[in-house]
Amino acid sequence: MKYIITESQYKLITEQEDDVLYIPSVDAVGGWDNLQKFLERRGNPDYRLGESFVSTRMDNENIESLGNLISIEEGLYLMGTESLKTLGKLKYVGGVCDLFMSKIESLGDLEYVGAFLDIRYTNVSSLGKLTHVRDLYAAGTPLAKKYTRDEIRKMINIEGELVLV
């Protein structure tokens, strides 16, 4: 199957910085499934998104991992997704990272969230490589049962709120 895109869309997709493919948005390539096919044809390179990525339980039931996505300039909204288990190579989210009530088990390589990280009612038991977040909402997680507020604040830089209950 072939996909037809405009020359300007192709240029946006193929702009590279430090050998990382830049994708302006998931919609620029026709959605998540088309993006995955495109990336597979390119050898599954590391890539970054210029806009927010939004998916709900009703959308992409087949997303288990974000794979080689390493950064999102804006926000990540995957609340309620049933199949998501890990964020894969994702290291940076410039805005909100909303994973509320998803089936996520691991934050993978995530290091930085510019706004709030919402992992309430997920299976996340560790902050992994996370070093910075503005606000952290972790009520109803194994993490909230395992650590105290002080212990979590010693693990990572939380600028604002920390909600464990």
Secondary structure, 3 states (H helix, E strand, C coil): CCCCCCHHHHHHHHCEECCEEEECCHHHHCCHHHHHHHHHHCCCCCEEECCCEECCCCCCCCCCECCCEEEECCCEECCCCCCCCECCCCCEECCCEECCCCCCCECCCCCEEEEEEECCCCCCCCCCCCCEEEEEECCCCHHHHHCCHHHHHHHCEECCCEECC
